Amino acid sequence: MGFEYFANLLFSCIALIILLSIKRLRKRLAFWEIPIIVLIPLLFSIAFLSIVINSKTKCVEYWGSTVVKLYEEEPWNEWIHQTCTRSYPCGTDANGNTTYCTETYDCSYQADYCPEWYVITSSNEKIKIDEKTYDKFLKKIGGKRIAIKTRRNHSASSFAACTGHKKDSRLNGRVGKTSFVYESIISSDDEISKQIPVTTTHKYKNKLKATDKSVLGYSEVDTSDISRYKLLDYPLVQSPFYQQIILGEKVSFRVQERYNILNGIIGPKVEGRIYICLFKNQPIDAAIYQEAYWVGGNKNEVIICVGLDENNKVKWNYNFSWSFSKSGSLSANIKTKMESYSILSEKELLEFGDFLQVEMINNFKRIHFEDKTEGFEYLKIEPPKWAVILNLILSFLICFGVTLFVTNNEFDNRHLV
């Protein structure tokens, strides 16, 4: 911890000197109140600056996976056997007050369950979906499903709370005698066209993005650099099943979907993720600034930057990742493969995706920033200037408030007179 954590002790010392030097105030100060004057501002300072630093180091990374199981649970009901108790007036006591007795009664009821649709991913995550999405996915994988569970319904009564369900195959919305749970399995051996990619976000601690960028060898990137080189921000996750992976230039959904599937396959296998940044009519400096802007990317990423002219001819390529130090020839292999393309059309992008899938699975080794053997333990995170100034102002106000409290409460100590 630096000086900024303990600077407010100066306020506490000044407050104590004033309290102890003025007889009238000294009389109002109990022994046990002295540490309060010191500790409360200090603890506040440590907590406040720690929260600020934690917020600076908190980052989001994107995990890829694929759907391995697709489920539909039909609406159903069951009878819940239950007994309850209640009190009732049953007379008066000697003073005329009402007395109460307890009786037990049957409060059983019918529990109704609405239909559910959800998927299980190759990372063992459960994601709920709606009926429309379920139908789309079921059609994509060929409509094959099996009933893996049968539920016998207590009653065939209608489901008023589930009237939005259009395909429970029951007349007039009635569940019938039995309801089913259907499962569809998508094998990793199934063709690419049947794979359903998934993207989820996960928070982690990243000291690198909160430290002084010059220590890491990066230049500071300002708004003029962003505008000049058309630097790219991380794309939003538009749904759990789609994120733009190829950035900077418009490509078809078919190509984006292929790269989403690529990330879905390599995610569970090697904890890796690919992004491709396309720069039209920009020098290679754009890639250098992109790397600085993203501070090398998240720890699970390989970012491939490609410079194109107005006819989509490849002018240069540059890739970066924190994991290249562990991943052997991965960077060089990617660079060499991209250099083999004279033009980058959707055909080449699809072929490049096939190459990346094999290359990432064989060579990518994810780095873990928490591991001290990876050489990041030297990094120190300093709170920003605004936080230091605000901390001093708030610490002063807290110290002043504590001083007023100890001099105006009912506790005192005549031994300090």
C-alpha positions in Angstrom: 0.0 0.0 0.0 1.2 3.5 -0.9 1.2 6.8 0.9 -2.3 7.6 -0.5 -3.7 4.9 1.9 -2.3 6.5 5.0 -2.3 10.2 4.2 -5.5 10.7 6.1 -3.6 9.8 9.3 -2.4 13.4 9.1 -6.0 14.6 9.7 -6.4 12.2 12.6 -3.1 13.4 14.2 -4.1 17.0 13.8 -7.6 16.3 15.3 -6.0 14.5 18.3 -3.5 17.4 18.9 -6.3 19.9 19.0 -8.5 17.7 21.3 -5.6 17.1 23.7 -4.3 20.6 23.8 -7.7 22.3 24.6 -8.7 21.5 28.2 -12.5 21.8 27.5 -12.3 19.3 24.6 -9.8 17.1 26.5 -12.4 16.6 29.2 -14.9 15.3 26.6 -12.5 12.7 25.2 -12.7 9.1 26.6 -9.7 6.8 26.3 -11.5 4.4 24.0 -12.4 7.2 21.7 -8.8 7.9 20.7 -8.4 4.8 18.4 -11.8 5.6 16.8 -10.4 9.0 15.6 -7.5 7.1 14.0 -9.1 3.9 12.7 -12.3 5.0 11.1 -10.8 7.4 8.5 -8.0 4.9 7.9 -10.3 1.9 7.4 -12.5 4.1 5.1 -9.4 5.0 3.0 -8.3 1.4 2.6 -11.8 0.2 1.7 -12.5 3.1 -0.7 -9.2 2.8 -2.7 -9.4 -1.0 -2.7 -12.9 -0.7 -4.4 -11.5 1.8 -6.9 -8.6 -0.5 -7.8 -10.8 -3.6 -8.0 -13.1 -1.8 -10.4 -10.1 -0.9 -12.6 -8.9 -4.5 -12.8 -12.3 -6.1 -13.4 -12.5 -7.1 -17.0 -14.9 -9.2 -19.1 -13.7 -12.0 -21.3 -15.8 -14.0 -23.8 -16.1 -17.8 -23.7 -17.2 -19.9 -26.6 -18.9 -23.2 -26.6 -21.5 -25.1 -28.6 -24.9 -26.6 -27.8 -24.7 -30.3 -27.1 -28.2 -30.9 -25.8 -31.5 -29.3 -26.6 -34.6 -29.7 -24.3 -38.3 -29.2 -24.3 -40.3 -29.8 -21.1 -44.0 -29.9 -21.7 -46.4 -28.3 -19.2 -47.5 -30.6 -16.4 -49.0 -30.6 -13.0 -48.8 -32.6 -9.8 -50.7 -32.8 -6.5 -48.7 -31.5 -3.5 -49.8 -33.2 -0.2 -49.4 -30.7 2.6 -50.8 -30.0 6.1 -51.0 -26.5 7.6 -51.8 -25.1 11.0 -53.9 -22.1 12.0 -55.0 -20.4 15.2 -58.6 -19.7 16.1 -60.2 -18.0 19.2 -61.4 -20.7 21.6 -62.4 -18.9 24.8 -61.1 -16.4 27.4 -58.7 -16.6 30.3 -59.3 -15.6 33.9 -58.7 -12.0 33.0 -61.2 -12.0 30.1 -58.5 -12.1 27.4 -59.2 -14.1 24.3 -57.3 -17.4 24.1 -56.4 -19.2 20.9 -56.2 -22.8 19.9 -54.3 -24.4 17.0 -55.8 -26.7 14.5 -54.3 -28.7 11.7 -55.9 -28.9 8.3 -55.3 -30.3 4.8 -54.0 -27.5 2.6 -52.9 -29.7 -0.3 -53.0 -28.1 -3.8 -52.3 -28.7 -7.4 -48.9 -27.3 -8.6 -48.9 -26.3 -12.3 -45.7 -26.0 -14.3 -45.4 -24.1 -17.5 -43.4 -25.4 -20.4 -39.6 -24.8 -20.6 -37.0 -24.8 -23.3 -33.3 -24.7 -22.8 -29.9 -25.9 -24.0 -26.9 -27.4 -22.4 -23.5 -26.3 -23.8 -20.2 -28.1 -24.2 -19.0 -26.0 -21.2 -21.9 -27.4 -19.1 -23.8 -24.2 -19.0 -27.6 -24.1 -19.0 -29.2 -21.4 -21.1 -33.0 -20.9 -21.2 -34.5 -20.1 -24.6 -38.0 -19.4 -25.9 -40.2 -21.7 -28.0 -39.4 -19.8 -31.2 -35.6 -20.3 -30.7 -36.2 -24.0 -29.8 -38.1 -24.5 -33.0 -35.3 -22.9 -35.1 -32.6 -25.0 -33.4 -34.6 -28.2 -33.8 -35.1 -27.5 -37.5 -31.4 -26.8 -37.9 -30.3 -30.1 -36.4 -32.9 -32.1 -38.3 -35.8 -32.3 -35.9 -34.6 -35.5 -34.1 -35.7 -35.7 -30.5 -36.5 -38.5 -28.0 -38.7 -38.5 -24.9 -36.4 -39.1 -22.0 -38.9 -38.6 -19.2 -42.6 -39.1 -18.7 -44.6 -37.2 -16.1 -48.1 -38.4 -15.1 -50.3 -35.4 -14.6 -52.7 -35.1 -11.6 -55.3 -33.3 -13.7 -55.9 -32.6 -17.3 -57.1 -29.1 -16.5 -56.1 -26.2 -18.7 -53.0 -24.0 -18.0 -54.3 -20.4 -17.8 -50.8 -19.2 -16.9 -49.2 -20.9 -20.0 -51.6 -19.7 -22.7 -48.7 -18.5 -24.8 -47.6 -22.0 -25.4 -48.8 -22.9 -28.9 -47.6 -26.5 -29.4 -48.2 -28.6 -26.3 -50.2 -30.9 -28.7 -53.1 -31.0 -26.2 -56.6 -30.0 -27.3 -57.9 -26.8 -25.8 -54.6 -26.3 -23.9 -55.2 -29.3 -21.7 -52.1 -31.4 -20.7 -53.7 -34.8 -20.9 -52.8 -37.7 -18.7 -49.0 -37.5 -19.4 -46.4 -34.9 -20.3 -43.0 -35.5 -21.7 -39.4 -34.1 -21.6 -37.8 -34.2 -25.0 -34.0 -34.3 -25.6 -32.1 -33.7 -28.8 -28.3 -34.4 -28.8 -25.9 -32.6 -31.1 -22.6 -34.6 -31.4 -19.3 -32.9 -32.0 -19.0 -35.3 -35.0 -22.1 -33.7 -36.6 -21.4 -31.5 -39.6 -20.6 -27.9 -39.1 -23.9 -26.7 -40.4 -25.7 -28.4 -37.4 -23.4 -26.9 -34.7 -25.0 -24.1 -32.6 -22.4 -21.7 -31.2 -22.7 -20.0 -27.8 -21.0 -17.0 -26.4 -21.1 -16.1 -22.7 -19.4 -13.3 -20.7 -17.3 -13.9 -17.6 -15.6 -11.4 -15.3 -12.0 -11.8 -14.2 -9.2 -9.8 -12.6 -6.7 -8.2 -15.2 -3.9 -6.2 -13.7 -2.5 -5.5 -17.1 -5.4 -3.3 -18.2 -5.2 -1.2 -15.0 -1.4 -0.6 -15.0 0.7 2.0 -16.6 0.6 1.0 -20.3 4.2 2.3 -20.8 5.4 -0.4 -18.5 4.0 -2.9 -20.9 5.5 -1.2 -23.9 2.3 0.3 -25.2 1.6 3.9 -26.2 -1.4 5.7 -24.8 -4.3 5.7 -27.2 -6.4 8.9 -27.3 -9.6 9.7 -29.2 -7.6 11.1 -32.2 -5.8 7.8 -32.6 -9.1 5.9 -32.4 -10.5 8.1 -35.2 -7.4 8.2 -37.3 -6.9 4.5 -37.5 -10.6 3.5 -37.1 -9.8 1.4 -34.1 -12.3 -1.2 -33.0 -14.2 -1.8 -29.8 -15.1 -5.2 -28.5 -18.4 -6.3 -30.1 -21.5 -6.6 -28.0 -22.9 -10.1 -27.4 -26.1 -9.6 -29.3 -27.5 -12.9 -27.9 -25.9 -16.0 -26.3 -25.8 -17.5 -29.8 -24.2 -14.7 -31.8 -21.3 -12.2 -31.5 -19.5 -10.5 -34.4 -16.1 -12.1 -34.6 -14.8 -10.5 -37.8 -14.7 -6.8 -37.2 -14.1 -3.6 -39.2 -15.7 -4.8 -42.5 -19.1 -6.2 -43.3 -19.2 -10.0 -44.0 -22.1 -12.3 -44.4 -23.9 -14.0 -41.6 -22.6 -17.3 -42.9 -19.0 -16.3 -42.4 -19.7 -14.8 -39.0 -21.5 -18.0 -38.0 -18.5 -20.1 -39.1 -16.2 -18.1 -36.8 -18.7 -18.3 -33.9 -18.7 -22.1 -34.4 -14.9 -22.0 -34.5 -14.8 -20.2 -31.1 -17.4 -22.6 -29.8 -15.2 -25.6 -30.7 -11.9 -24.3 -29.5 -13.3 -22.7 -26.3 -13.9 -25.9 -24.3 -10.9 -27.6 -25.8 -8.1 -25.1 -25.2 -9.9 -22.1 -23.6 -9.0 -20.0 -26.6 -10.9 -17.4 -28.7 -10.3 -15.7 -32.1 -11.1 -12.2 -33.3 -10.2 -10.9 -36.7 -9.9 -7.1 -37.2 -10.0 -5.8 -40.8 -8.6 -2.4 -41.6 -9.4 -0.9 -45.0 -6.7 1.4 -46.5 -4.8 1.7 -43.2 -1.1 1.3 -42.5 0.2 -1.5 -40.2 0.3 1.2 -37.5 -3.4 0.6 -37.1 -2.7 -2.9 -35.8 -0.1 -1.6 -33.4 -2.5 1.0 -32.0 -5.3 -1.7 -31.9 -3.1 -3.8 -29.7 -2.4 -0.9 -27.4 -6.1 0.0 -27.3 -7.1 -3.5 -26.2 -3.9 -3.8 -24.0 -3.0 -7.0 -25.7 -6.5 -8.4 -25.6 -8.0 -10.7 -22.9 -6.0 -13.6 -21.7 -7.8 -16.2 -23.7 -7.7 -14.4 -27.1 -5.7 -14.4 -30.3 -6.4 -11.2 -32.3 -5.6 -11.2 -36.0 -5.3 -7.8 -37.7 -5.4 -7.6 -41.5 -4.8 -4.6 -43.7 -6.8 -4.5 -47.0 -7.0 -2.1 -49.9 -10.2 -1.0 -51.6 -10.2 -4.3 -53.6 -9.7 -6.4 -50.5 -6.2 -7.3 -51.5 -4.1 -8.2 -48.4 -1.5 -5.6 -47.8 -0.2 -6.7 -44.3 -1.2 -8.8 -41.3 -0.3 -8.7 -37.7 -1.5 -10.8 -34.8 -1.2 -10.5 -31.0 -2.0 -12.5 -27.9 -0.7 -12.7 -24.3 -0.5 -16.5 -24.8 2.0 -16.4 -27.7 4.8 -16.8 -25.2 3.4 -20.3 -24.4 2.0 -21.2 -27.8 5.2 -21.9 -29.8 5.0 -21.2 -33.5 1.3 -20.3 -33.4 1.8 -16.6 -34.3 4.2 -17.3 -37.1 2.0 -20.0 -38.6 -1.0 -17.6 -38.6 1.1 -14.9 -40.2 2.4 -17.3 -42.9 -1.0 -18.6 -43.7 -2.5 -15.1 -44.1 0.4 -14.1 -46.3 -0.6 -16.9 -48.7 -3.7 -15.0 -49.6 -3.5 -12.3 -52.2 -7.1 -11.3 -51.7 -9.4 -11.9 -48.7 -12.9 -12.8 -49.9 -15.4 -14.8 -48.0 -14.0 -18.0 -49.6 -10.6 -17.3 -48.1 -12.1 -16.4 -44.8 -13.9 -19.7 -44.6 -10.7 -21.6 -45.5 -8.8 -19.6 -43.0 -11.4 -20.5 -40.3 -10.8 -24.2 -41.0 -7.0 -23.6 -40.7 -7.4 -21.7 -37.4 -9.5 -24.5 -35.9 -6.8 -27.0 -36.3 -4.0 -24.6 -35.5 -5.6 -23.4 -32.3 -6.4 -26.9 -31.0 -2.9 -28.1 -31.7 -0.8 -25.1 -30.5 -2.7 -22.6 -28.4 -1.9 -22.6 -24.7 -3.8 -20.1 -22.6 -2.0 -17.8 -20.2 -3.3 -17.3 -16.6 -2.5 -13.8 -15.2 -2.7 -15.2 -11.6 0.2 -17.4 -12.1 3.3 -15.7 -10.7 5.6 -17.8 -13.0 4.3 -15.8 -16.0 6.2 -12.7 -15.0 3.4 -10.2 -14.1 4.0 -10.1 -10.3 6.1 -6.9 -10.7 3.0 -4.9 -11.8 1.7 -2.5 -9.3 -1.7 -0.9 -9.6 -1.9 2.7 -8.4 -5.3 4.4 -7.8 -6.0 7.3 -10.2 -5.4 10.9 -9.1 -9.1 11.7 -8.9 -9.6 8.8 -6.4 -6.7 9.9 -4.3 -8.0 13.5 -4.1 -11.6 12.3 -3.4 -10.3 10.0 -0.7 -8.5 12.8 1.0 -11.6 15.0 0.9 -13.9 12.3 2.2 -11.4 11.3 4.8 -11.2 14.8 6.1 -15.0 15.1 6.3 -15.1 11.7 8.1 -12.4 12.7 10.6 -14.2 16.0 11.2 -17.5 14.1 11.8 -15.8 11.6 14.2 -14.2 14.5 16.1 -17.6 16.1 16.6 -19.1 12.8 17.7 -16.5 12.2 20.4 -16.7 15.7 21.8 -20.5 15.8 21.9 -21.5 12.4 23.2 -22.2 11.6 26.8 -18.8 9.8 27.3 -15.8 11.6 28.8 -12.7 10.8 30.9 -11.8 13.1 33.7 -8.3 11.5 33.9 -7.3 13.4 30.8 -8.0 16.8 32.5 
